Amino acid sequence: MEQVKFLPAGDSAVTVLFSTEMNEETNRKIRFVAAQIEKKGIRGIRESVPTFCSLTIYFDPFVISEKKVERKIQKIIKAYKEGSAGTRRVFLIPVCYDGEHAPDMDDVCTLCGLTKEEVISIHSGTDYLIYMLGFLPGFPYLGGMDPRIEAPRLDSPRTTIFEGAVGIGGKQTGIYPLASPGGWRLIGRTPFKVYDPERETPILYKAGDYIRFYPITEAGFDRMRQNGCEIEIREEQ
């Protein structure tokens, strides 16, 4: 793994760059450090924000210096054991890949030279690591998509994408938790409310969890949408 770099981000933040390449081991290390910061409750550190390859740490310069933050983070990094995965949470999320729920499915099939059945099988046949959440509340940036279904973003983004849309943008796939503008190619829709402010926990998953999609019919989508969609969460090794 590349040597960790500490990059000043103003007078009250520092970005810890772990790597210049996105991969699971780097992200696992970032999550470990973020979890340890929270667990230890280091005085003066206000927040840590993980991304694909880095962790930005916000601190109170009147309580702790940047150099002291760096020393404490270096100590945590040294305690990390490479490859230590442990138990993982997998969220099983239903997706309807048919009809009006998948307006760009035909384009993806054409671009990738695959049938609809092959695209669905490939897309739903992978466990996707949630590298980070962003853009919208609960929008998961997922890693691990099969390169056979990579497809470029739309030349002209849509002004509105429906809630629950499942799309492909380049090498990634993700879920739009709310209606919003967007340029990813939409191949399906989930009836599950990814973000629900009325729920005790508005966003159920977090960075480090995994998502596994499974196909449902249009009738199944309508039924789950009407009756409420409870998803299965598995603890796996």
PASEBA-1860 file (N, C-alpha, C; in nm, 3 decimals):
! residues 237
1> MEQVKFLP> 0.083/-0.119/0.000/0.000/0.000/0.000/0.087/0.125/0.000 ~ 0.040/0.232/-0.065/0.116/0.355/-0.073/0.133/0.418/0.065 ~ 0.235/0.501/0.079/0.259/0.568/0.205/0.150/0.672/0.229 ~ 0.101/0.676/0.352/-0.005/0.771/0.388/0.052/0.912/0.390 ~ -0.028/1.006/0.336/0.014/1.146/0.332/-0.086/1.232/0.408 ~ -0.035/1.332/0.480/-0.120/1.425/0.553/-0.117/1.559/0.479 ~ -0.235/1.603/0.436/-0.246/1.725/0.356/-0.329/1.828/0.431 ~ -0.272/1.944/0.466/-0.348/2.047/0.536/-0.468/2.091/0.453
9> AGDSAVTV> -0.580/2.113/0.522/-0.703/2.160/0.455/-0.756/2.279/0.533 ~ -0.683/2.389/0.526/-0.718/2.506/0.605/-0.655/2.498/0.742 ~ -0.704/2.582/0.835/-0.641/2.586/0.968/-0.711/2.497/1.070 ~ -0.816/2.423/1.026/-0.887/2.339/1.123/-0.925/2.203/1.064 ~ -0.852/2.160/0.963/-0.879/2.028/0.903/-0.753/1.975/0.837 ~ -0.744/1.844/0.831/-0.634/1.779/0.761/-0.690/1.658/0.687 ~ -0.645/1.639/0.564/-0.689/1.524/0.484/-0.580/1.418/0.486 ~ -0.618/1.298/0.525/-0.525/1.186/0.528/-0.545/1.106/0.400
17> LFSTEMNE> -0.449/1.113/0.310/-0.457/1.042/0.182/-0.392/0.905/0.197 ~ -0.472/0.800/0.185/-0.422/0.664/0.204/-0.370/0.603/0.075 ~ -0.428/0.644/-0.037/-0.389/0.586/-0.166/-0.443/0.675/-0.278 ~ -0.393/0.653/-0.397/-0.446/0.724/-0.514/-0.535/0.632/-0.597 ~ -0.553/0.509/-0.549/-0.637/0.412/-0.619/-0.747/0.361/-0.527 ~ -0.868/0.350/-0.581/-0.982/0.301/-0.506/-0.979/0.148/-0.500 ~ -0.974/0.093/-0.380/-0.983/-0.052/-0.364/-1.035/-0.083/-0.224 ~ -1.076/-0.207/-0.204/-1.141/-0.245/-0.079/-1.048/-0.236/0.041
25> ETNRKIRF> -0.922/-0.273/0.024/-0.829/-0.270/0.136/-0.806/-0.128/0.184 ~ -0.789/-0.035/0.091/-0.773/0.106/0.129/-0.895/0.155/0.203 ~ -1.013/0.125/0.149/-1.137/0.171/0.212/-1.157/0.109/0.349 ~ -1.117/-0.017/0.364/-1.127/-0.086/0.493/-1.038/-0.016/0.597 ~ -0.921/0.025/0.554/-0.829/0.094/0.644/-0.885/0.230/0.685 ~ -0.943/0.301/0.589/-1.003/0.432/0.618/-1.115/0.417/0.720 ~ -1.200/0.318/0.701/-1.312/0.297/0.794/-1.262/0.259/0.933 ~ -1.154/0.182/0.939/-1.096/0.144/1.067/-1.050/0.270/1.142
33> VAAQIEKK> -0.979/0.356/1.074/-0.928/0.478/1.138/-1.044/0.567/1.184 ~ -1.145/0.583/1.099/-1.261/0.665/1.135/-1.332/0.609/1.257 ~ -1.346/0.476/1.262/-1.414/0.412/1.375/-1.334/0.429/1.503 ~ -1.201/0.420/1.494/-1.117/0.436/1.611/-1.119/0.579/1.664 ~ -1.125/0.675/1.573/-1.135/0.816/1.615/-1.263/0.836/1.695 ~ -1.373/0.781/1.646/-1.501/0.795/1.716/-1.498/0.720/1.849 ~ -1.441/0.601/1.848/-1.436/0.520/1.970/-1.352/0.585/2.079 ~ -1.239/0.640/2.040/-1.148/0.699/2.138/-1.195/0.835/2.188
41> GIRGIRES> -1.282/0.902/2.109/-1.329/1.035/2.149/-1.214/1.132/2.173 ~ -1.125/1.142/2.077/-1.006/1.226/2.092/-1.046/1.372/2.111 ~ -1.004/1.428/2.219/-1.040/1.566/2.253/-0.989/1.662/2.146 ~ -1.078/1.745/2.095/-1.040/1.844/1.995/-1.077/1.805/1.853 ~ -1.096/1.674/1.829/-1.138/1.630/1.695/-1.290/1.635/1.689 ~ -1.340/1.711/1.592/-1.484/1.733/1.581/-1.554/1.629/1.495 ~ -1.489/1.592/1.387/-1.555/1.503/1.290/-1.451/1.444/1.195 ~ -1.481/1.324/1.144/-1.398/1.267/1.038/-1.490/1.225/0.924
49> VPTFCSLT> -1.450/1.257/0.801/-1.534/1.233/0.684/-1.459/1.142/0.587 ~ -1.503/1.016/0.573/-1.434/0.923/0.482/-1.477/0.942/0.338 ~ -1.385/0.921/0.244/-1.414/0.919/0.102/-1.355/0.790/0.044 ~ -1.343/0.782/-0.089/-1.290/0.661/-0.150/-1.149/0.629/-0.102 ~ -1.061/0.729/-0.104/-0.919/0.705/-0.078/-0.862/0.791/0.034 ~ -0.945/0.868/0.100/-0.892/0.959/0.202/-0.989/0.977/0.317 ~ -0.940/1.040/0.422/-1.021/1.071/0.539/-0.988/1.214/0.581 ~ -1.089/1.300/0.579/-1.067/1.438/0.623/-1.110/1.452/0.768
57> IYFDPFVI> -1.021/1.506/0.848/-1.045/1.519/0.992/-1.056/1.667/1.028 ~ -1.168/1.703/1.090/-1.191/1.841/1.133/-1.163/1.851/1.282 ~ -1.087/1.952/1.321/-1.048/1.965/1.461/-1.055/2.111/1.506 ~ -1.052/2.129/1.638/-1.052/2.262/1.698/-0.906/2.302/1.723 ~ -0.852/2.396/1.646/-0.710/2.432/1.661/-0.677/2.495/1.796 ~ -0.779/2.538/1.870/-0.755/2.594/2.003/-0.745/2.486/2.110 ~ -0.778/2.362/2.069/-0.774/2.250/2.162/-0.662/2.152/2.126 ~ -0.643/2.129/1.997/-0.543/2.033/1.951/-0.477/2.086/1.825
65> SEKKVERK> -0.346/2.068/1.815/-0.273/2.117/1.698/-0.279/2.016/1.584 ~ -0.251/2.063/1.465/-0.250/1.973/1.349/-0.144/1.865/1.366 ~ -0.028/1.900/1.418/0.078/1.802/1.437/0.036/1.693/1.535 ~ -0.035/1.734/1.640/-0.079/1.635/1.738/-0.186/1.544/1.677 ~ -0.274/1.599/1.593/-0.372/1.518/1.523/-0.301/1.414/1.438 ~ -0.198/1.456/1.365/-0.123/1.365/1.279/-0.059/1.253/1.360 ~ 0.000/1.288/1.474/0.065/1.186/1.557/-0.036/1.082/1.606 ~ -0.154/1.129/1.647/-0.255/1.037/1.697/-0.308/0.947/1.585
73> IQKIIKAY> -0.324/1.004/1.466/-0.374/0.924/1.354/-0.268/0.822/1.311 ~ -0.143/0.862/1.309/-0.036/0.769/1.273/-0.033/0.650/1.369 ~ -0.059/0.676/1.496/-0.061/0.570/1.596/-0.176/0.472/1.569 ~ -0.292/0.526/1.531/-0.407/0.441/1.498/-0.377/0.357/1.374 ~ -0.317/0.420/1.274/-0.286/0.349/1.150/-0.192/0.231/1.176 ~ -0.095/0.251/1.263/0.000/0.145/1.295/-0.069/0.025/1.360 ~ -0.182/0.049/1.427/-0.254/-0.058/1.496/-0.341/-0.140/1.401 ~ -0.354/-0.091/1.277/-0.439/-0.161/1.180/-0.370/-0.287/1.129
81> KEGSAGTR> -0.447/-0.396/1.120/-0.395/-0.521/1.066/-0.453/-0.542/0.927 ~ -0.366/-0.546/0.829/-0.411/-0.557/0.690/-0.490/-0.684/0.667 ~ -0.600/-0.666/0.593/-0.682/-0.781/0.557/-0.783/-0.822/0.662 ~ -0.786/-0.751/0.776/-0.880/-0.789/0.882/-1.020/-0.742/0.846 ~ -1.103/-0.832/0.798/-1.236/-0.796/0.750/-1.344/-0.815/0.856 ~ -1.344/-0.933/0.923/-1.446/-0.960/1.022/-1.583/-0.983/0.957 ~ -1.689/-0.966/1.034/-1.824/-0.984/0.984/-1.867/-0.863/0.903 ~ -1.944/-0.887/0.799/-1.994/-0.777/0.718/-2.146/-0.782/0.710
89> RVFLIPVC> -2.208/-0.666/0.695/-2.353/-0.658/0.679/-2.386/-0.646/0.531 ~ -2.479/-0.730/0.486/-2.521/-0.728/0.346/-2.670/-0.693/0.341 ~ -2.703/-0.588/0.269/-2.842/-0.544/0.253/-2.897/-0.598/0.121 ~ -3.002/-0.680/0.129/-3.063/-0.737/0.010/-3.174/-0.643/-0.037 ~ -3.153/-0.583/-0.153/-3.244/-0.479/-0.201/-3.311/-0.523/-0.331 ~ -3.445/-0.526/-0.333/-3.518/-0.567/-0.454/-3.515/-0.458/-0.561 ~ -3.506/-0.500/-0.686/-3.503/-0.407/-0.798/-3.591/-0.461/-0.910 ~ -3.678/-0.375/-0.964/-3.754/-0.409/-1.084/-3.677/-0.355/-1.204
97> YDGEHAPD> -3.638/-0.444/-1.292/-3.558/-0.408/-1.409/-3.644/-0.394/-1.535 ~ -3.774/-0.380/-1.518/-3.866/-0.386/-1.632/-3.938/-0.253/-1.657 ~ -3.988/-0.240/-1.781/-4.079/-0.133/-1.819/-4.031/0.007/-1.788 ~ -4.123/0.088/-1.736/-4.093/0.229/-1.709/-3.991/0.248/-1.598 ~ -3.965/0.142/-1.523/-3.866/0.150/-1.416/-3.723/0.142/-1.468 ~ -3.707/0.106/-1.594/-3.574/0.086/-1.652/-3.563/0.154/-1.787 ~ -3.574/0.288/-1.792/-3.580/0.358/-1.920/-3.454/0.348/-2.005 ~ -3.340/0.316/-1.944/-3.215/0.309/-2.021/-3.164/0.167/-2.038
105> MDDVCTLC> -3.245/0.069/-2.002/-3.200/-0.070/-2.011/-3.160/-0.107/-2.153 ~ -3.242/-0.070/-2.252/-3.211/-0.106/-2.391/-3.079/-0.044/-2.436 ~ -3.054/0.082/-2.395/-2.930/0.148/-2.432/-2.809/0.077/-2.371 ~ -2.821/0.036/-2.245/-2.712/-0.034/-2.178/-2.686/-0.167/-2.247 ~ -2.792/-0.237/-2.284/-2.776/-0.364/-2.355/-2.701/-0.344/-2.486 ~ -2.739/-0.239/-2.559/-2.674/-0.211/-2.687/-2.527/-0.173/-2.667 ~ -2.501/-0.084/-2.571/-2.364/-0.039/-2.545/-2.273/-0.153/-2.501 ~ -2.330/-0.247/-2.426/-2.249/-0.356/-2.370/-2.253/-0.483/-2.454
113> GLTKEEVI> -2.340/-0.486/-2.555/-2.351/-0.605/-2.638/-2.406/-0.724/-2.563 ~ -2.502/-0.699/-2.474/-2.559/-0.805/-2.391/-2.711/-0.804/-2.402 ~ -2.773/-0.915/-2.368/-2.918/-0.919/-2.361/-2.963/-0.859/-2.227 ~ -3.090/-0.827/-2.218/-3.145/-0.774/-2.093/-3.126/-0.874/-1.980 ~ -3.150/-0.999/-2.009/-3.136/-1.104/-1.907/-2.992/-1.112/-1.857 ~ -2.896/-1.095/-1.947/-2.755/-1.100/-1.907/-2.719/-0.979/-1.820 ~ -2.768/-0.860/-1.857/-2.740/-0.740/-1.777/-2.797/-0.757/-1.636 ~ -2.921/-0.807/-1.626/-2.984/-0.827/-1.496/-2.906/-0.929/-1.413
121> SIHSGTDY> -2.868/-1.038/-1.477/-2.794/-1.144/-1.407/-2.661/-1.092/-1.354 ~ -2.591/-1.015/-1.436/-2.460/-0.963/-1.395/-2.476/-0.858/-1.285 ~ -2.572/-0.767/-1.304/-2.591/-0.659/-1.207/-2.634/-0.711/-1.071 ~ -2.718/-0.814/-1.070/-2.768/-0.868/-0.944/-2.683/-0.983/-0.891 ~ -2.572/-1.011/-0.957/-2.488/-1.124/-0.917/-2.362/-1.085/-0.842 ~ -2.361/-0.962/-0.788/-2.241/-0.912/-0.720/-2.279/-0.848/-0.587 ~ -2.193/-0.863/-0.488/-2.206/-0.787/-0.364/-2.125/-0.659/-0.378 ~ -2.192/-0.546/-0.363/-2.126/-0.416/-0.385/-2.088/-0.352/-0.251
129> LIYMLGFL> -1.962/-0.317/-0.238/-1.916/-0.247/-0.119/-1.958/-0.101/-0.126 ~ -2.016/-0.050/-0.017/-2.048/0.092/-0.008/-1.921/0.166/0.034 ~ -1.859/0.235/-0.061/-1.738/0.308/-0.030/-1.767/0.434/0.049 ~ -1.874/0.502/0.013/-1.909/0.627/0.080/-2.053/0.664/0.046 ~ -2.109/0.754/0.125/-2.241/0.809/0.099/-2.225/0.956/0.065 ~ -2.305/1.005/-0.031/-2.292/1.145/-0.067/-2.387/1.185/-0.177 ~ -2.373/1.309/-0.223/-2.456/1.366/-0.329/-2.598/1.392/-0.279 ~ -2.665/1.287/-0.232/-2.797/1.295/-0.170/-2.795/1.209/-0.044
137> PGFPYLGG> -2.885/1.233/0.051/-2.889/1.151/0.173/-2.911/1.004/0.139 ~ -2.813/0.922/0.169/-2.826/0.779/0.144/-2.784/0.733/0.007 ~ -2.731/0.824/-0.078/-2.683/0.780/-0.210/-2.554/0.701/-0.191 ~ -2.555/0.570/-0.223/-2.436/0.489/-0.199/-2.344/0.484/-0.323 ~ -2.219/0.516/-0.303/-2.120/0.498/-0.410/-2.066/0.357/-0.395 ~ -2.099/0.272/-0.491/-2.072/0.129/-0.479/-1.954/0.086/-0.563 ~ -1.874/-0.001/-0.508/-1.760/-0.057/-0.580/-1.783/-0.203/-0.610 ~ -1.717/-0.253/-0.714/-1.724/-0.395/-0.745/-1.812/-0.430/-0.862
145> MDPRIEAP> -1.855/-0.329/-0.940/-1.941/-0.361/-1.054/-1.862/-0.432/-1.163 ~ -1.922/-0.532/-1.223/-1.861/-0.610/-1.330/-1.835/-0.518/-1.450 ~ -1.712/-0.516/-1.504/-1.682/-0.428/-1.617/-1.763/-0.457/-1.742 ~ -1.825/-0.574/-1.750/-1.906/-0.608/-1.867/-2.028/-0.518/-1.881 ~ -2.073/-0.455/-1.772/-2.191/-0.370/-1.781/-2.157/-0.223/-1.757 ~ -2.030/-0.188/-1.769/-1.994/-0.046/-1.761/-2.059/0.030/-1.878 ~ -2.112/0.147/-1.850/-2.177/0.228/-1.953/-2.157/0.375/-1.919 ~ -2.129/0.458/-2.018/-2.104/0.600/-1.992/-2.231/0.672/-1.945
153> RLDSPRTT> -2.210/0.781/-1.874/-2.322/0.866/-1.833/-2.392/0.923/-1.955 ~ -2.512/0.971/-1.936/-2.587/1.034/-2.045/-2.516/1.161/-2.092 ~ -2.524/1.189/-2.220/-2.465/1.312/-2.272/-2.533/1.435/-2.211 ~ -2.665/1.426/-2.194/-2.742/1.534/-2.133/-2.815/1.479/-2.011 ~ -2.775/1.517/-1.890/-2.839/1.465/-1.769/-2.989/1.498/-1.766 ~ -3.066/1.411/-1.704/-3.208/1.438/-1.683/-3.225/1.545/-1.575 ~ -3.329/1.624/-1.589/-3.357/1.724/-1.486/-3.421/1.660/-1.364 ~ -3.489/1.546/-1.384/-3.551/1.475/-1.271/-3.540/1.325/-1.291
161> IFEGAVGI> -3.493/1.259/-1.188/-3.486/1.112/-1.184/-3.575/1.067/-1.069 ~ -3.655/0.963/-1.091/-3.749/0.920/-0.989/-3.679/0.857/-0.868 ~ -3.743/0.872/-0.754/-3.693/0.814/-0.629/-3.677/0.663/-0.642 ~ -3.566/0.611/-0.593/-3.542/0.467/-0.596/-3.480/0.416/-0.724 ~ -3.447/0.508/-0.817/-3.387/0.466/-0.944/-3.251/0.402/-0.920 ~ -3.225/0.294/-0.991/-3.096/0.225/-0.986/-3.027/0.249/-1.120 ~ -2.908/0.306/-1.114/-2.843/0.344/-1.238/-2.699/0.299/-1.247 ~ -2.644/0.316/-1.367/-2.504/0.288/-1.394/-2.441/0.415/-1.449
169> GGKQTGIY> -2.327/0.451/-1.392/-2.253/0.566/-1.439/-2.106/0.531/-1.451 ~ -2.061/0.499/-1.571/-1.922/0.458/-1.589/-1.897/0.323/-1.524 ~ -1.805/0.320/-1.428/-1.765/0.196/-1.362/-1.847/0.168/-1.236 ~ -1.945/0.253/-1.207/-2.018/0.240/-1.081/-2.168/0.224/-1.101 ~ -2.231/0.170/-0.998/-2.376/0.164/-0.993/-2.420/0.223/-0.860 ~ -2.545/0.267/-0.853/-2.592/0.329/-0.730/-2.742/0.346/-0.731 ~ -2.797/0.397/-0.620/-2.941/0.416/-0.603/-2.968/0.564/-0.573 ~ -3.062/0.621/-0.647/-3.105/0.758/-0.619/-3.211/0.753/-0.508
177> PLASPGGW> -3.180/0.801/-0.388/-3.275/0.789/-0.278/-3.392/0.888/-0.287 ~ -3.373/0.995/-0.363/-3.475/1.098/-0.379/-3.484/1.139/-0.525 ~ -3.596/1.196/-0.563/-3.607/1.252/-0.697/-3.508/1.366/-0.711 ~ -3.430/1.366/-0.818/-3.326/1.467/-0.834/-3.278/1.468/-0.979 ~ -3.201/1.569/-1.017/-3.134/1.562/-1.148/-3.027/1.452/-1.144 ~ -2.989/1.404/-1.262/-2.885/1.302/-1.264/-2.854/1.256/-1.405 ~ -2.733/1.206/-1.423/-2.689/1.166/-1.556/-2.657/1.019/-1.573 ~ -2.686/0.938/-1.469/-2.658/0.795/-1.482/-2.766/0.726/-1.564
185> RLIGRTPF> -2.732/0.615/-1.626/-2.827/0.539/-1.707/-2.910/0.448/-1.615 ~ -3.041/0.462/-1.622/-3.131/0.395/-1.529/-3.172/0.259/-1.582 ~ -3.140/0.154/-1.504/-3.171/0.018/-1.547/-3.272/-0.049/-1.455 ~ -3.320/0.021/-1.354/-3.416/-0.039/-1.263/-3.461/0.057/-1.156 ~ -3.547/0.007/-1.068/-3.597/0.088/-0.957/-3.629/-0.002/-0.839 ~ -3.598/0.045/-0.719/-3.630/-0.031/-0.599/-3.749/0.032/-0.527 ~ -3.840/-0.051/-0.473/-3.952/0.002/-0.394/-3.911/0.039/-0.252 ~ -3.790/0.001/-0.214/-3.739/0.031/-0.080/-3.706/0.178/-0.067
193> KVYDPERE> -3.750/0.240/0.044/-3.719/0.379/0.069/-3.579/0.387/0.129 ~ -3.483/0.420/0.046/-3.344/0.428/0.090/-3.329/0.532/0.200 ~ -3.395/0.647/0.180/-3.391/0.753/0.280/-3.533/0.782/0.325 ~ -3.558/0.765/0.454/-3.691/0.789/0.510/-3.677/0.869/0.638 ~ -3.702/1.001/0.633/-3.685/1.086/0.752/-3.781/1.049/0.865 ~ -3.888/0.973/0.832/-3.983/0.932/0.935/-3.938/0.807/1.008 ~ -3.839/0.738/0.953/-3.789/0.616/1.015/-3.695/0.652/1.130 ~ -3.689/0.565/1.231/-3.601/0.591/1.345/-3.457/0.611/1.300
201> TPILYKAG> -3.414/0.527/1.205/-3.283/0.543/1.141/-3.310/0.575/0.995 ~ -3.302/0.703/0.955/-3.341/0.743/0.818/-3.266/0.669/0.709 ~ -3.136/0.641/0.731/-3.054/0.567/0.635/-3.002/0.443/0.707 ~ -3.040/0.325/0.659/-3.009/0.202/0.732/-2.865/0.156/0.715 ~ -2.809/0.177/0.595/-2.672/0.129/0.572/-2.572/0.243/0.586 ~ -2.445/0.205/0.589/-2.338/0.303/0.601/-2.217/0.255/0.521 ~ -2.118/0.342/0.508/-1.995/0.303/0.439/-1.935/0.180/0.507 ~ -1.896/0.083/0.424/-1.841/-0.042/0.476/-1.939/-0.157/0.469
209> DYIRFYPI> -2.069/-0.126/0.459/-2.169/-0.230/0.438/-2.169/-0.271/0.291 ~ -2.246/-0.376/0.260/-2.257/-0.425/0.123/-2.403/-0.425/0.079 ~ -2.425/-0.409/-0.050/-2.557/-0.417/-0.109/-2.560/-0.530/-0.211 ~ -2.665/-0.611/-0.203/-2.686/-0.718/-0.301/-2.826/-0.697/-0.361 ~ -2.833/-0.673/-0.491/-2.960/-0.653/-0.558/-3.021/-0.787/-0.598 ~ -3.154/-0.794/-0.598/-3.220/-0.912/-0.655/-3.343/-0.866/-0.734 ~ -3.369/-0.930/-0.849/-3.476/-0.885/-0.938/-3.615/-0.921/-0.888 ~ -3.711/-0.830/-0.912/-3.851/-0.854/-0.883/-3.933/-0.812/-1.006
217> TEAGFDRM> -4.057/-0.857/-1.014/-4.144/-0.822/-1.125/-4.209/-0.684/-1.100 ~ -4.276/-0.632/-1.203/-4.348/-0.506/-1.188/-4.461/-0.521/-1.085 ~ -4.527/-0.637/-1.087/-4.633/-0.663/-0.989/-4.576/-0.667/-0.848 ~ -4.459/-0.729/-0.835/-4.393/-0.734/-0.706/-4.354/-0.595/-0.657 ~ -4.308/-0.512/-0.750/-4.272/-0.375/-0.716/-4.394/-0.301/-0.662 ~ -4.506/-0.311/-0.736/-4.628/-0.240/-0.695/-4.676/-0.288/-0.557 ~ -4.667/-0.418/-0.534/-4.712/-0.473/-0.407/-4.625/-0.423/-0.291 ~ -4.493/-0.425/-0.311/-4.403/-0.378/-0.206/-4.419/-0.227/-0.183
225> RQNGCEIE> -4.441/-0.155/-0.290/-4.456/-0.010/-0.280/-4.582/0.024/-0.200 ~ -4.687/-0.054/-0.223/-4.814/-0.027/-0.157/-4.815/-0.073/-0.011 ~ -4.757/-0.189/0.014/-4.763/-0.248/0.148/-4.642/-0.215/0.235 ~ -4.544/-0.151/0.178/-4.421/-0.125/0.252/-4.316/-0.230/0.219 ~ -4.194/-0.186/0.205/-4.087/-0.277/0.163/-3.986/-0.294/0.275 ~ -3.992/-0.407/0.342/-3.892/-0.441/0.444/-3.781/-0.521/0.377 ~ -3.658/-0.485/0.403/-3.547/-0.556/0.340/-3.475/-0.646/0.440 ~ -3.411/-0.747/0.386/-3.334/-0.840/0.468/-3.192/-0.789/0.483
233> IREEQ> -3.141/-0.801/0.605/-3.002/-0.762/0.633/-2.931/-0.885/0.690 ~ -2.827/-0.928/0.623/-2.755/-1.048/0.666/-2.618/-1.013/0.723 ~ -2.582/-1.088/0.824/-2.447/-1.079/0.881/-2.367/-1.195/0.824 ~ -2.263/-1.165/0.746/-2.185/-1.269/0.680/-2.037/-1.251/0.708 ~ -1.963/-1.360/0.693/-1.817/-1.356/0.709/-1.753/-1.312/0.579
END
